[in-house]
């Protein structure tokens, strides 16, 4: 027997007590029994003598493989060298904890049961009628729920009942004896339940934590968070919300609520926690110390979606820059002030820690990306100068993400830009040329979708492409008419446009997806003044139907040339993208002219 079988502080114990703990580590119980009465009695008596809880890890052969010495109120369970059970399987060990007083299994012990996926958790103590035990195990979740497994409890069982030879597991309330048969049946059901849960929820299982004050935008924030998870291909098993003015500065949800949420996350086999609003470095570190789950916030989720959707080299560079700028302040560690040790000539010490090296490399990469994106900015300035020289007006399509901007571009220019029913499907700006009658042409620019509280790191990294919006002659503000939160989305887009310096650019409001709106609601929307927007012309279209855009195209033509924007523009150069003609006589169906249909980076 080695001292490694005893876990805990034994420094102040008598040698006789240490030997007693060592003798516990040499004990065993029959494989078909949870615990023997003799072992339970000895563990409870020794715990009472030491005034400290004692825990025993027992494997499936019945051998005590670890003795844990805690304090009067808890035991600190050691980490396992192997990963927790997968595919619904359990750890292969059960935990017996000797309590000092008759009290039920506490929250910390249930968290250990769930986190470590123990075969069984047993809290033993001496009660009025002799030795008693409270038992808990994991069992398959209820049908129709998201839980992969939940906790089953057996309160106040007598130790003698756990040693019955005639016990069975057929009745729902029957004790888990014989234990080996019970365990085989339980693990088989857990494996089957886990397989069913994974078949129903494809993708990484995630749980979202939302803090809000109960205001009018709470429902929209929940819907948007669910949509972000769907776009990121996360299987959102539960969204937990808490009403409070601001997140807890240390634990986001509050210590007790956070612990409860973490237990639920482990019960549902969750791998990722998503927090909204944005986490501080302190909150992220505290939550990470409480669990081995991956912890991200809404901004990191958006950045991850951008990274998946970036296709061009410029888009990938901008996403990488945004990620580095956002993560750099959060690259902190414990005791960084002691990361260099003075010594030797000049006190140079052992050099940089890994954290310092990572931070330095991140800063160097940021500087390199800034230079490369500076080249991108100059190239776009040259393209804008070329368009201005040829007197070609520019109309930029802006709006909330997934409002149908790319679908509108495809419809009026006969393009094939990716247009999917998900957030941020368009990341790289796309330029198309549209020709009107009388040799009039415009450049139509499709931009990245906006979202409420757009992360500053993204705005800064994408400044080279967002400047295109601020330099446009006309904005087409596309709104999802079928979204109940459309007014809040309009307000968010207008706020971002003001931040970009595009507030004074004329714009047309384009209410899209009218085919998905009830006719009565649509008529009410037509009659209602445009919320928060001063006298902007409104148009109602279904971007999938080209004929519905006739009125909008007439308005674009009238707005640009009625103002004397240009009389007869010169031909566009190849740098401005493919040529398209919009023929009013053909029910507004564009047709390709001499040039090829292609994107401008």
N, C-alpha and C positions, 0 to 999 in steps of 0.2 A: 504494500500500500504506500502510495506517495502522497506528499503534502499537497500536490496539485488537485487531489480529490476533495480538499476542503477549501471553500471559497469564502472569503470574508476576513475581518480583522480579528485575529487571535492573539494579538500582542499582549494583552493584559489578562489573558486567561491563565488559570492554574494548569499545571502539567496534567493533573488528573482529568480536568475538563477537556483538554486537547486530546487525551487518550480516549475519552468517551466519544468525542466526535469521530475519531479515527475508527473506533469500533462500529459506529453507525455506518461508516463508509464500507465496511466489510460485510454488511448484512445483505440478505436477499429475501424475496417473498415468492410464493408459487406464481408461475406465469399466468395462471387463470384467475388470480385474485388481485384486487386493487392494492391492498395492504394487509398485513397481518396484525392481529391485535397486539402481539408482543412488540413489534416494531413501532406501532402507533403509541403504545404506552411509554416506551423508552424515549421516544422523540419528544413527547409532551412533557415528561418529567424533567428531561435535560433542559428543555427550553424554559421551564418554570424555574429551575435552579439557576440558570444563567440570566434570567429575566430578558431574554432575547429570542426572537423568532428563529426557528430552524427550518430550512427547506431541504428536501431530498429529491434528487433526480433519479428515477428508476426506469431502466430500459425495459424492452418487451420480454426479455428473459427473466425479469424479476430482480435484476442486480442493481444495487445502489451504485450509481456511477459518479455522483457528486453530492457533497454535503455543503449547504449554503448557510452561513451564519449571518443573520441580520441584526437589526436593533429591535427595540420593544414594539415597533409599529409596522415594520416592513422588512422584506428581504430584497436585496439587490441581485437580480438574476444575471449570471454571467452570459457573455455573448457565446454563440455557437460558432465553431469553425466552419461548418458547412451551411449552405444557404437553407432558408426555410423551405418547407415542403412545396412541391409544385404539382400542378394538375389536380389539386384537391387533397393530396396526400398529407399526412400528419408527420410530426417531427420524429416520432419513434421513442419518445420518453414522456413520462408523466411526472408532474410536480406535486409533492406532498409538502404542505406547510403546517408546522405546529404553531398554533396561536396560543397566546398567554391567557386569553379570556374567551368566553363563548361569544363570538361575533361572526357575522357572515363574511363571505368572500368579498373583498373590497375592490374598488375600481382599478387600482394598480395591478392587482393580481389578475383581474379579467383582461387587462391590457396585455399582460405577459402571455396569457393563454392564447390570445388572438395573434399577437405579433409573432410569437415563436411557434404557433400552430402545434401546441402540445397535445398529446394523446388525451390527457385528462388533468384537471386541476382539483386537488383535494385539500381543504382546510380542516385540520383536526384540532380538537380541543376537549377539555374535560368539562362535561356538563353535569346538571343535577342527577341525571340517570346513568352516568358513566361516560365513557369515551364516545364522542359524536363526530360527525364529519359533514361538511358541506361540499358538494361536488359540482363541477361544471365541465362541459365539453362543448366543442363546436359541432354543429349539426347543419344539414342543408337548409338554405333559406326557404321561405314560404314561396309557393308557386305564384307566379305573376309579379313578384317583387324583384328588385335588383340585387338583393343580398345573395352573395355566393354561399355564405354560411352565417348562422346566428349562434347565440349562446344558449345552451340548455342547462338548467340548474336542477339539482336535487338537494333541497335544504334539510338539515338536521337528520341525517341518516345515522343509525348506530353502527359502530365498527363491527359489532357481531353480525349485523345484517349483511355486511360486505363479505363475510366469510361463509355464507350459506352455500352448501354444496348443491342444493336443489333449485337454485335461482335460475331464471330464464330471462331472455331479453324480448319476449314476444309482446308483453304488455307495454304501452307507451310510457307508463310511469315506473316501470320496473328499474331497479338499480342495475348498474353496468357490471353484472356478474353472471356467468363467468366472464372475466374481463377479456380474454383472448378472443372469444367468439363475438362479444359485443364490438370489439375494436375492428375485427374483420368486416363485420356488417356496416359499421359506421363509415369506415374509410371507402368502402365500395360505393356507398351512397354519396359521399362527398365528391368522389371522382366523377360520378355521373352528373351530379348537380353542377359542378364546375364546367364540365363539357357543355351542358345545356346553356349555362349563362354565357359562355364565350361564343356559342353559336348565335345567340340572340343579339349580343353586342359585339360587333366587329371592331377591332382597333384597340388601342391602349385604353384601359379603364381609368377614368379620371373622376375626381370630385371637385366641384367648384365651391368656393367660400366667398360670399358676397356680403359686404357691410354697406348699409344704406340707412337713410333717415326716414324712410317711409314716404318720401316725396312723390310727385307725379311721374317721375322718370324711373321709378324702381321697377315697374313691370317691363319697360323697354330695356333696361339694363340686363334684366334676367334673360329676356328673349335674345338679346344681342350676344350675351355670354354663351348661351346654348348654341347659337349659330356659329360663333367663333370656334367652338369645340368641334362642331360638325365639319367645318371647313378644314380644320387641322387633323381630321380623321381620328378624333378622340371619342371614345365611347363614354359619354357623361352619364354615370350611374346615379348621381344625386347632386342637387344644388342646395347648399345649406346657406341660409341667410340669417343675418342678425341686425336688428334695428338699433342703431346707436349713431350719434353725431359723427364720430370719427373712429377709425380702428384703434384698438389698444396699441399704444406706442411700442410695446415690447412683444406681445404675443398675437396681435392682430384681432383675435376673437375673445381674448380673455383666457386666463390659464385654465379654468375649469371647463369652459365651453370648448376650448381647443383640444383638451384631453379627450372629451367626449366625442368630438368629431374624428380625431385620429383613431379611436377605437372603432367607430363606424366605418372608417375608410379601410381598416384592416379586415373587418368582417366582410366587406364587399370586394375584397381582393383588388383594391385600388392601387394604382402605381404612380399616379400624378395628382398633386393638389394644385389647383389654380385659384389664386386670390385676386379679388377685385374690391377696392382699388389697388394701386401699385404698392408693392412691398418696399419698405426701407431695408437697408442692409442689416440693421439690428433685428427686425422682424424675421427676415429670411433666415438669419443665422439661428435665432431662437427656435423657430419651427423645425429647421433642419436638425437641431440637436435633440428634438423630441421624437423624431421619427426617421426611418431610413427611406421614406418615400421621396420622390423628386418633387420639389416645391418651386413653382413659377408663379408669375403674376400676369395680369392681362396684357401688359406691354410686351413681356417676353413671349406670350402666346401669339400676339400680332407679328412680332419680329420673326417668329418661327414660320408663320404662314407666308410672310414675305419671302423668306429664304426658300421655301418650297416652290413658290410661283415665279421667282426670278429666272428668266431665261437668257436674256442678253448679258454680255460681259459687263456693261455699264450698270444694269440692274443688280447684278450680283455684287459688284463693288459697293454700290450704295447701301445694300442690305448689310453687308459685312461691316461697313463703317458705322451704321446705326447700332448694330449689335455690340461692337467694341465700345462705342461711346456710352452705351447704356450700362454695360457690365463692368467697365473700368472702376467706377466708384464703389462697386460692391465687391471688388477683389481685396478683401481684408482678411486678416488672420489674427489668431490670439497671440498676444505678446510681440507684436511687430516691432515695438521699440527695442526689444532685446535680440532682434534678428541679426545684428552684427556684434561680435564680441571684440573688444579692444585687445590688442596683443601684437607683439612684434614691432619692428621699426615703423613708426608712423601710425600705429594702431589700426592697420588695415583689417586685421581679424581674418576669419575664414572665408570672407567673401559674401556674395548674395545668397539669400534663401531662395527656394523655388518660387515663393510668392513674389518676391522682388523681381526675379527674372521674368516671371509672367507679366507683371505690370510694366516693366521696361519694354518687353517685346510688344505688348499691346500698344503702348504709346508710339513706338517706332512704326508699327503697322498703321496706326491712325494717321501719322504724318505722311506716310507713303500713299495712303488712299486719298488723302486730301490733295496731294499733288496730282495724282492721276485723275481725280474728279475735276480738278481745276482745268485740265485739258479738255474734259468733256464740256465744261461750262463755256470755254472759249469756242469750241466747235459749234455749240448751239447758238452762241451769239453771232457767229458768222452766218449760220443758216437763217437766223432772224433778219440779219442785215441784208441778205440776198433777197428774202421775200419782200422786205421794205423797198429795196431798189426796184423790184419788178412790180411794185404797187399791188401786191396780192394780199387781200384781207385774210385774217385768221379768225376762225371761230373755234373755241375750246369747249368741249363737252365736259362738264363738271357735275358733281353730285355725290350723294352718299353711296357707300359701297353696295354693290348688288342692286342698284336702282335700274339697271338696264342700259348703261351708257354704251358699252361695246355692241350690244344688240342693235341699238339705234344707228351706230356707225356702220355696221354691216348692212343694215336695211337700206340706208340712203346711198351707200357707195358700192353696194354689191361686193363687199369685202368678206373675208373669212377669218377675222380676228377672233381669238378664243373668247367665247362668251358662255359662261357656265353659271348655274344657279348656286353660287357660293360667294363668300366674301373675298374681295381682293383677287378676283380671277384675272384682272388686268393689272399688271405691275409696270411693264415697260410701256412708255407713251408711244402711241401709234399715230402717224400722220397720213392722211389721205387727201387727194385733190378732188374737188367736186366742181363740175362745169355747169353753169346755168346758161339759159338762152342768151343770145346776143354776145357770144364769146366772153361771158363773165365767168370767172373762176374764183374759188376760195380754197383755203387750206383748212381741213377739218381735223382737229386734234383731239384724240381720246386720251384721257388722263387717268391716273390712279385714283381709286375711290377714296373718299374721305370717311372719317368715323369720329364720333364724339370723343373729345379729349385725345386727339391724335398725338401719339408720343412725340415730344420735342426732338428726340434723337432721330426719328424718321423725317421730320420736317427739315431738320438741318442737313441730314445726309442726302435728301432728295431735292435740295434747293435748286440744283442745276436743272432739273426737269420741271419743278413747280414754277420756276420763273417763266416758263412758256405761258402759263395761265395769266400771270400778271402783265404780259405783253400782248395778249390777244385783243382783237378789235371787238369781239362779241363773245359772250358766254351763254351756253345752253345749259341751264341748271336743270338736270333730270331728277325727278322725284318719283319714288315708287308710290303710285296712287293707292295701291292695295295695302300698304303698311299702315297700321293704326297709329304708329308713332311718327308719321310723316312730318308733322309740324315741328317736332323736336329735331328731326333730321335736317329739315330746312334751316332751322336756327343754327345747328352745328356747322353746316356747310358755309353759311353766311359769316359765321365767326372766323372760320379758317380763311375764307377769302379776304376778310379784312386784315388778318394777320399777314397774308401774302401781299398786301398792297393792291388787291384787285377789287376793292369795294366799289370804286367809281366806274368800273367797266360796265357798259350796258349789257343787259342779259335778258333772256327769254326763259320763262318758267315752263318746263316740259313735264307734264304729269303723264307718266308712262304706266303700262300694265292696266289700262282701263278695261281690258277684256276680263280681268279678274276682280272687278269692282261691281257691286250691286248697282243696277241702273238708277235706283232712287238715291243712293249715296253719291253716285257720280253727279247727278243733277244738282244735289245740294252742294257739292264741292264746286261746281261751275258757278253757282250763284253766290258763294261765300267769298268775300274779299280775301286776297292772298295774305295769309297771316304774317305780319312782321315785314313784308316786302312792299315797298312804296311803288304802287302803280306799275308793276311789271306785267307785260302781256303774258297770259297763260294759254297753253295749248295742251290738248288732251289727245294722247296717241297710244297706240299699241305698237311698240317697236317691231314686232314680228310681222305686222301688216303694213306694207309700204304705202298703200293708199291712204292710210290715216295720217301720214306725215305731210300731205299736200299743203295744208294751211300753214304748217310750220315752215316749210321750204319757201313759200311765198313771203312769209314774214322775214326770213333771213335775207332773201334777195332785196326786199323793199327796204329793210333797215340799213343794209350796207351801202346800197347805191342811192337811196333817197337822200342820204346824208352827203352824197358827193364823195364817198370814200374812194371810188375809182370809176373811171368812165369805160375804158377798154383795156384791161390788164394785158401786159405782155405774157408770152408763153412762159410757163414755169420751167425752171431748170430741172435736170435729173435729180438734183439734191433734194427736191421737195416731195418726192414720192410719185406713185402712179397717178395717171390722169383718169378722171371720171367725168362723165357728162350726165347731167340731170335734166331729162327731157320732160317738160310739162305735158306734152302731147301723149306721152307714154305712161300716164298715170303715175308719174314720179318714179319710174323705174330707172335707175342709173345704168349707164352702159359704159364700158371701157372705151377710151379713146385710143390715141396712138401709143401711149406709154404702158409700161407693165405695172401691175398691181403689186406694190411692195411697201415695206415699212421703212420709216426713217428712224434711226436709233436716236 
